[in-house]
Amino acid sequence: MYKSKVVTTVVIIALFGYCVVIAALLFFRSRHTLDLYHYNMIPFATIEQLVMHRDHYNPETWVKNLFGNIILFMPLGVFIPLLNQRYLRVANLVIFVAVLIFVVECIQMLTYVGSFDVDDIMLNTLGAWLGLVITKKVCRQGTSSFDSSKGA
């Protein structure tokens, strides 16, 4: 998106750092034993459980599972479109991120690290979409203020 190699390099370095942090959070945790492993293939089941029965969960668990899954993936909606304009289109970004997160969830399921949850895919994708919304808004404001200063 940027013609400046410096800006592109900074975005790539930030994306790399983000990926390292995400990989650590998603894959370098304790493994589940077969009898303790849980998964969810039903859309909204985990979300409904957390919302309807939030009094059964400590606030940290509730917040991490709902909002953490959204906030943690907002940077994807920033970095990916900044590196490739094709992903400024909502459909392109949502499909890319949903497939990426699906693969991550499958790896977690196969390695017994974390758990497969279709609700995580939805929440993570929502986070990336929100990141895209913010990116578009900031880029639009930056462009309009830049354009108006050119005319002065």
C-alpha positions in Angstrom: 0.0 0.0 0.0 2.9 2.3 0.8 5.4 3.4 -1.8 7.9 4.0 1.0 10.1 1.0 1.5 10.8 2.2 5.1 7.1 2.1 6.0 6.7 -1.3 4.3 9.7 -2.6 6.2 8.4 -1.4 9.5 5.0 -3.0 8.9 6.7 -6.3 7.9 8.8 -6.2 11.1 5.8 -5.4 13.2 3.8 -8.3 11.5 6.7 -10.7 12.2 6.8 -9.7 15.9 3.0 -10.0 16.1 3.2 -13.5 14.6 5.9 -14.6 17.1 3.7 -13.4 20.0 0.6 -15.1 18.5 2.4 -18.4 17.9 3.7 -18.4 21.5 0.2 -17.8 22.8 -1.5 -20.4 20.5 1.0 -23.2 20.3 3.5 -23.1 23.2 1.2 -24.0 26.0 0.7 -27.2 27.9 -0.9 -30.0 25.9 -4.2 -31.5 26.8 -4.5 -35.2 27.6 -7.1 -37.0 25.5 -9.6 -37.2 28.4 -9.4 -33.5 29.0 -9.5 -32.3 25.4 -12.5 -30.3 24.4 -13.7 -28.9 21.1 -16.7 -27.0 19.7 -18.0 -27.4 16.2 -21.4 -25.7 16.9 -21.4 -21.9 16.0 -22.2 -19.7 19.0 -22.2 -22.6 21.6 -19.1 -21.3 23.5 -20.2 -17.7 23.1 -23.7 -18.5 24.4 -22.3 -20.5 27.3 -20.0 -17.7 28.3 -22.7 -15.0 28.0 -25.6 -16.9 29.5 -23.7 -18.4 32.4 -21.1 -15.7 33.0 -21.7 -15.9 36.7 -20.1 -19.4 36.6 -16.8 -18.1 35.2 -14.3 -15.8 36.8 -14.2 -12.4 35.0 -10.7 -13.1 33.6 -11.8 -16.3 31.8 -14.9 -14.5 30.5 -13.1 -11.5 29.2 -10.2 -13.4 27.7 -12.4 -15.8 25.9 -14.7 -13.2 24.4 -12.8 -10.0 24.1 -9.3 -11.4 24.0 -10.2 -13.5 20.9 -11.4 -10.3 19.2 -8.6 -7.9 20.3 -5.8 -10.3 19.7 -6.6 -10.6 16.0 -7.3 -6.9 15.3 -3.7 -6.4 14.1 -4.3 -8.8 11.2 -6.9 -6.4 9.9 -4.2 -3.7 10.1 -1.0 -5.4 8.8 -2.4 -7.5 6.0 -4.2 -4.7 4.2 -1.2 -2.4 4.7 1.0 -4.9 2.9 -1.5 -5.9 0.1 -4.3 -3.6 -1.0 -6.4 -6.6 -2.2 -7.2 -7.1 1.5 -8.8 -3.7 1.8 -11.9 -5.4 0.5 -13.8 -6.8 3.4 -14.7 -10.1 1.7 -11.1 -10.8 0.8 -9.8 -10.1 4.3 -12.6 -12.0 6.0 -12.1 -15.1 3.8 -8.3 -15.0 4.2 -8.4 -14.6 8.0 -11.2 -17.2 8.4 -9.2 -19.8 6.4 -6.0 -18.9 8.3 -7.6 -19.2 11.7 -9.4 -22.5 10.6 -5.9 -23.9 9.8 -4.6 -22.7 13.2 -7.5 -24.3 15.0 -7.0 -27.6 13.1 -3.3 -27.6 14.1 -4.3 -26.9 17.7 -6.7 -29.8 17.5 -4.2 -32.2 15.9 -1.4 -31.3 18.4 -3.7 -31.1 21.5 -2.5 -27.6 22.1 -5.4 -25.3 22.8 -8.7 -26.5 21.5 -10.6 -26.4 18.3 -13.6 -23.9 18.6 -15.6 -22.6 15.7 -16.5 -19.6 17.9 -12.8 -18.7 18.1 -12.7 -18.6 14.3 -15.7 -16.3 14.3 -14.3 -14.0 17.1 -10.8 -13.9 15.6 -12.2 -13.0 12.2 -14.4 -10.3 13.8 -11.3 -8.9 15.4 -9.5 -8.8 12.0 -12.5 -7.1 10.4 -12.5 -4.5 13.2 -8.8 -3.9 12.6 -9.7 -3.4 8.9 -12.4 -0.9 9.8 -10.0 1.1 11.9 -7.3 0.9 9.2 -9.6 2.2 6.5 -10.8 5.0 8.8 -7.3 6.1 9.7 -6.1 5.8 6.1 -9.1 7.8 4.9 -8.5 10.5 7.5 -4.8 10.6 6.8 -5.4 11.0 3.1 -8.1 13.6 3.4 -6.0 15.8 5.8 -3.0 15.3 3.5 -5.1 16.3 0.5 -6.6 19.3 2.2 -3.1 20.5 3.2 -2.0 20.2 -0.4 -4.6 22.7 -1.6 -3.7 25.3 1.0 
